[in-house]
Amino acid sequence: MLTQLSIRNIVLIEALDLTFSGGLGVLTGETGAGKSILLDALGLVLGNRADMGLIRAGEDSASVTATFEFAAMPAALRDVLDDAEVEIEPGEPLILRRRLKADGGSKAFVNDQPVGVALLRSMSGTLVELHGQHDDRGLVNPGGHRILLDRFAGANVDAVSAAWDRWRDVRAKLADARASIEQAKEDEDLLIAHLAELTELQPTAGEEAQLAGLRSDMQKGERLQGELEDLRKVWDGSNSPLASLRSAARKLDRIAEEHPLLSEALASLDRAVIEAGEAEDKLTEAGYQLVHDPEALDNAETRLFELRAAARKHRCDVDALPELMRTMRAQLDAIEGGEAGVGALEAAEKEAGEAYRNAAQKLHDARMRAAKTLDKAVEGELVPLKLDAARFKTAIETLPEDRWGAQGTDSVEYLISTNPGADFAPLGKIASGGELSRFILALKVALAEKGGAATVIFDEIDRGVGGAVASAIGDRLARLADGGQLLAVTHSPQVAARGGQHYMIAKSSEGTVTRTSVRLLDETERKEEIARMLSGAETTDEARAQADRLLEKA
């Protein structure tokens, strides 16, 4: 709840520090004293548009600070702060500050941490609920009517939300699977053709390097063919170097024992024979490997061309072609298996949809029952509030399927008719300012709303009424404030008498300087203020006696 409000240099307020407590607090004062300034200042710190006209004349800046304290911070408010990465320790008060500069600058802070104004605005609905003569939010906004009815009904919206999430998830998977199958079918003929081409080609890993090496060797053989032929003539025949060495070795072998040097010469000659033999073997092998076979060379080049053409076609390396074939086979298999998967998803989607419809129907039935109870409760509040000719109705309509969601299949809106025979219409389009505020009061009392904004403010809800109606308004405001915090700007002494705290707003002038002040009244001052409200310009003893009676009844 709001515990402190500090205002500096806002219009007629030079410096003001107010402390609030729980229960019903009332603010009174003569017309034009500046009650609207307080609401403007509070709106500023809650993220309303920065109006530089709010800065007090002659000052270069203005500021408003609002402090809120909670037994336990509402989860919605904690989520907003966490998303904004604003750290507040458990039990620490929430302090909002807004500063305006005459040159157009505006800054916002949460517990002295700089933030965007949008953050203040996003928190405002959780912190303060304002109902006034021109209320266009809160209960007038049909966007929140369904939430209020569900809270009133104690409806299990979580079950519907869970069923919706399940249905939406299965539908998304089914849509993806169908899209994949359709895409695969579009590509199926092309996949079959490509796979057939690759199957006929039968590429193998490492084949490109092997073919390239073979082609290189054959091309070398073509170039070395003449030299190899000449060498072959040298090494072939009876007059070849190897034959001559062997002949010499045989002759030397017969006389080697005659002298040590001859033995050594024979050993050297034997080694030469061996080396020459190895050379002959290598020349023969090289001849086989480098043989120029035009047909084999043409086949190798054709195969390389086909492999590389296929790789270019599929935008991959030649060595990746075998894996590409496996991928294509898997894609074709997936088309067949995917249709079976789609069938399973279709069954799951049907089951999830049925579960959602059942949960939504239960929620709809709970809303219909609660709507009847709520309508009766609201109409029971209208007569004491001098709205006895008016009627109230909770309109529940089933939405088209494309608008179903986590909150069910219904739209909910509160409608009123202010005159007998008149059609029902939305709250804000039918009721006048005073009627609207009383309708909202009746609705809030009937809802006995829990978990709403931390602080509720009614601005001149009693305008245009008095006597028993004003007393009824005061009684209902006090009931609403029980266990929470409600502030009421009022001109009614009957309402003012019900307040647990009474603030008087006054305007004073010194020369050309006009100031607005607000102070908390003690019991004696409070009685005098209520007497003034009863009697007008001159406070009489009779008015004081009446004020005593109102305070005693409260």
N, C-alpha and C positions, 0 to 999 in steps of 0.2 A: 504494500500500500504506500501511498504518498505520505512521507513523514515531514519533509521540509521543502519549501519553495522560496528561493532567493531571487529577487528581481533588482536590477540596477539600470536606471536610465531608460525605462520603457514608457513612452508617452508622458503621462503625468506622474508616474512613479519614479521618484529619485532613488530611494533605497528602501527595500522592503524584505523582511525575513519573517516567514510564517512557519509555524510548526503545527502539524496535523496529527490526529490520532484516529483510531478506528471508530466505527459506529457512524452516526449521522452528524455531519457538520453542516451548519447553515451559514450563508453569507447574505447579509441584508444591507440596505443603505438606500438613500434617496435616489430617485431617477437621475441619471447623469453623473453619479458619484464615481463611476469607473469600474463597475463590475465586469464589463466586457474586456477591460484591459487585462484583468487577471487571467481570463480565459485565453486571450490572445497571447499572453506571455507563456502560458502553459502549452498552448499549441505550438509556439515557436520552439520550445525545448523538446517537443515531441516530433519535430521534423517538418512542420508546416513551412510553406514558402517564406523566404526571408524578405520581409517588407521593410525597407530602410526608413519608411515613414513612422515606424514604431520607435525609432531612436529619439529620445527626449531632445527637444530644441536646445541648441547650443552645445550639445555633447558630441564627441567624435566616436563614441562606441556605446554599446549596450550589451547586457548579458542576462541570461536566465539560467538558474541551476535548480534542478529538481532531484530530490533524494527519495528513493523507494527502498523499503525494507520488506523482507519476506520471512515467514517461518521456514518455508522451503520454496526456493525459486521455481516458478512454473517450468515444466519441461519444454514447452514451446519457446519460452524466452531463453532458456539455457541453450537450446538448439541454435537459435539465431546468433547468440553470442559466440558459440563454438564455431559456427560457420564463418564468422567474421574474425576469428582468432583473437577475440578479446578475452583476456583472462581475468576472472573474478573469483576470489577465494570463497569457499562455502561460508555462509554467515555474513559475508561482507556486503554492505549496502550497495545498491546500484545508483550511481550518481551521474546524471546526464547534465551536460552543460552546452549551451549555445551562445556564441558571441557574434555580434554584428558590429561592423565598422561603417561609419558614415560614407566612406569612399566605395562601398559596395561589397566589401569582403565579408565572408561568413565562415565560421569555424565551428566544428562540433567535437565534443569529447565524451567518452564514456569512462568514468573512473580515471580521468586525466590522460587517457589514451586517445590520441587523435583518431577520428573516424569520419566516414562520409555521412552526410545528412540522411542519405537513404537508409542507413542503419537505424537512426533514431525513428524514422518513419516506420520501418518494419517492426519495431518493438512496440509502437504506440498502441496498437490494438490489444495487446496483452496487458499493457500498463493502465490505460485510461479509456473508458467508454463514455462518450459525451452525447447527451441527448438534449437538444434544444429546439428553438423555434424553426430552425432551418436545417434540421438533421437530415443528412443524405447518406449516412453510413449506419453502422450499428444494426439495430433491428429493422430499420427501413430498407436496408439492402437485402434483397431476397437471396443473395449468395450465401448467407449464413443461416437461413431459415431451416434448411434440412438438418444442419448440425445441431441446432437448438432442439428440434423435434426429436432427433435420435437420443439426445441427452435426456430429454424429458421422458422418453419411452424406455430408457435403459436398454436400447437395442444393441444387438451384437453385430456391429458393423465390421468388426475385425474378421469375423467368419466370412462375410461377403468379400471383404478385401482380399483375404487369402485365396478364396475360390477364384476371384477375378485374376489375381496374379498367376495362378496355376493355368487357367484357361488361356490367358494372353500369352504365356510362355509356350504352351503347346501349339497354339495357333501360329506363333512366330516360327517355331521349328517346322511345322507342317508347310507353311508358306515357303520357307527356305528349301525344304526337300522337294516340293513341287517345282520350284524355280530351277533347282539343280537338275531335276529329271528333264524338264522341258529344254533346258540348255543342252543337256547331254544328248537328247533326242535330235536336236537340231544339228549337233556335231557328229551324230552316230554314223551317217553315211560317209562323211569325210574321214572319221576314225577308221572305219572298215577299209576304205581305199588306201589310206596311208599305211595301215598295218599290213595289208596285203603286199604293198610295194616293199616294205622293209622285210617282211617274211621271205619274199622271193630273193631279196638281196642278201639276207642272212649275214649281217655284219657281226664281227667278233671283236672283242676288246684286244687292242694291240695290233690289229691287222694292218692299220695304216702304216705304222712304223716298219712292220715286216715287209710290206710291199714296196715301200719307198727304198728300203735297203737293198732289196732284190733288184729293183729297177736300176739303182745306182751302180750295182756290181755289173749288171749286163751292159749298161752304157759304157762302163770302163773297159769291159772286155772287147767291145766293138772298137774302141780307140786303140787297144793294145794287141789287137789280133795279129798284125804284121810282125811286131817284135816277138810275140810268142812263137810264131811260125819259124822265124829265123833261129830262135833258141832251140826249138824242137829239132831242127836240122843239125845243129851243133851237137846236141846230146844223143841223137839217135844214130844207129849204125855202128860198124866195127871200128871206125876211126874216131869215135866220140872220145872226149876227155876221160870219161869214166872207164871206158874200155882200155884206153892206153894206160891209165893208172893201175888197173887190175893186172894187165899184162906185165908191166914193170914190176909190180909187187911179186908176182909169181917167179919171175926170173931172179929177183933179189933174194927171195926166200931160199933158193937153192945154194947160195954162196954166203948167206948171212953169218953162218957159224964160223966162217973163216977169219973174221975180224970183228972186234967189238963195235967199231964205227958202222960196219955194215948192218949189225943188229939194230943199232939206233936208227939208222936210215930206214930200215924195214918198218920199225915201229911208227916212224913219222909218215911213211908212205901208207901204212895201214889206216892211220887216222885220216889221211887225205882221202883215201877210198871211201871211208865211212861218211865224212863230211860231204864228199861229192855225191854219194848215194842219197843222202838226206836232201841235198839241193835238188837232185833230180826228182825225188818224190814231191817236194813242195812245188816245183815247176809243173809237175803233172797235175797236182791238186788244183793249183791256181788256174791251169788250163781248163779243168772241168768247171770251176766256179765262174770263171770269166768268159766262158764260152758264149759267143754271140748267137742267141737263138731269136731271130726276129719275131717269130710267133709268140714265144714266151714273153718277150719284152712288150709286145702289143697287148697281150692279155693282162699283164701287170698294170700297164698304163690305163687300160680300159676300166679295170676294177677300181683303181684309185680314183678315176674320174667319177665313177658311179657313186662310190662312197662319199666323196667330197661334195658331189651335187646333192645327195640326200641330206648331208649335214647342213649345207646352206639352206636348203628348203625348210628344214625344221629348226634352223637357227641354233645349232649346237655343234659341239665338237664331234668328229667321227667316232671317237671312243665312247661318246655318250649315246650313240644310236641303239646299242643293245638294251640299255636301261629305258630308253624312250619306247621301245617295243613293249617292254614289260608294263610300263605305265599305260600305254594304249590298251593293252589287254585288260588291265585292272579297271580302266574307265568303262570299257564295254561290259565287263562283268558287273560293274556298279549300276549300270542302267537296268540290268535285269534284277539285281538285288535291291536296288533303290525303290523299285515299284512295290516290292514287298514291304519295305520300310515305310513307304507312304501309307500303305494300307494300315499298318500298326498305328501310325500317327493319327490317321483319320479316326480310328476307333478311340484313341486317347482323347482327341479333340472333342468328339461327341460326348464322351463321358465327363470331361471337364466342363463342357458347356452346360450339360444337364445339372451337374453339381452346383454351378454358379446360379443357374435359373432357380433351382430349389432354394438356395440360400437367399437369393434376392427376393423370392416370393415370401419367405418367412419374414424378412425385413420389411417388405411392403405391408404385410398383414399387421406387424407390430406398429408400424407407422399409422395405419388406418385406425387401429384401436386407440393409440395415443392421441391422434388428431381429434377424435370425438371427445375424449376426456379434456383435452386442452381447450377446445372450442367452448365447452360447457363452463370450464373454469374461468376463461377470459370473460365470457358474457356475464358471469356472476359478479365480476369486478366492475363492469361498465355502469350499472345502475348507480352505485354510490358515487361514481365519478361524473355523474350528470351526463351520461352517454346512454341513457336508457332506450333511446330510439335506434341505437346503432346495433349492428350485428357483426359477428366475427366468424371467419371460416378459414380453416387450414386446407388449402387446395393441394391435392396430391394427384399428379398425372404421370402416367407411364411414358417414359421417353422412347423415341425410336431407337432401334438396336444400335445404330452407329453412335449413340450418345450414352450408352451404358458404360459403367465404370466401376471403380473400387467402392463407390458409395451406393451402388445398387442401380436400379432401373427407374427410379422416381425423380421427379422434380417436385419441390415443396415450396410453397409461397403462402404467406399470410395475407388474407384479403379482408376488407371491411366494407360495410355499407352503412352510411351515416344516417340515412333516412328510410322510412318504411317504403317498400316497393322499389328502392334504388338498386341497381346492379352492384355486385361485389367488384371491387377494384383494389389494386395494390395500395398499401398504407400511405405512401408518400404522394399519391395522385389524388386522393379523396379528402383526407383529413386536413383541416386548417392547422395552423401552428399549435394552438392550445389543445385542440382535439388530438392531434398527433402525439403530443407529449403524454396525454392521459391514456391514449391507446397503448403506447409503449409501456407506461407504468403498469397498466392492467396486465399486459402480456408478460412483463418481467415478474410480477407478483405470481401470476398463474404458473409460469415456468419454474418459479423458485430456483432460478438458474444458479448452478454451481460451476466453478471452473471458468468463469468469464474473466473480464478484465479485473485487475487488482483494485482499481478505483473507478467508481461510477459517478458521473456528474450529471445532474439535471439542471438545466438553465431555464428558470422562470416557467416551470411546468404548471404553475398555478395561475398563470396569466388569464385574466378574465373570469375567474371564479372566486367564490368566497363562501363563508358560512360552513354548512355541512360538507360541501364538496371539498373545500380547502382542508377541512378537518380530516376527511377521508384520504386525501392525498398525503397529508402529514403522517397519518397512521400507516399507510402503505410504504412510504419512504422509510419510516423507522423500522418496519418489518424487514424490508430489503437490506437495510444497513446492518441488521443483527448478524454478528459474526464476520462482517466485512467492513468496507469503507464506502460511504456514499456522501457526496457533497451536493448541496442544493442551493442554488442562487434563487432567492425567493422574495416576493413582495407580500406574502401572506403571513399574518401573525400566527395563524393556526399551524402552519408548517414550521415557522421559526421556533415555536414553543416546543416542538418535538426534538429539536437538535440537542445532541450531547455537547457539542461545541458551537459557539455562536460568534461569528466574526462580523464586525461592522466596517463597512467601506464608506469612507467620507472624503469629501473634496474640500480643500481650503485654499484661500488666495491671500497672498501678501504682495501688495502692489501689483506688478504685472506677472508675478510668478504664481502659478497654480499647481497644487500638488494633490495627489491621491494617496490616502493612507488606509491601512487595514490593521485592526487590532482585535485581539481576542477579548471578549467581554467577560467580566465576572458576573455573579448572580444579580447583584444590584443593577449593574449597567445593562444587563440583559433584559431585566424587567422593564427598565426605562425605555429601551429600544423597542420592545414589543408594544409598550403603551403608545410610543410615538407612531408605530405602524397602525395602531388601532384608531388613534384620534386625529392624525394628520399634523397640521402645522403647530398646534398648541396641545401639549400633553396635559390631560386633565386627570384629576384624582379618580374619576370613574374609569378612565382608560387604564390607569395603574391597577385598579381593583380587578378589571377584566383580565389584564395581563397576569395577575396573580392566579386567577381561576384557570387560565389556559395552561400555565406552568404546573399547577397542581394536577390537572387532568393528564398532562403529559407524563 
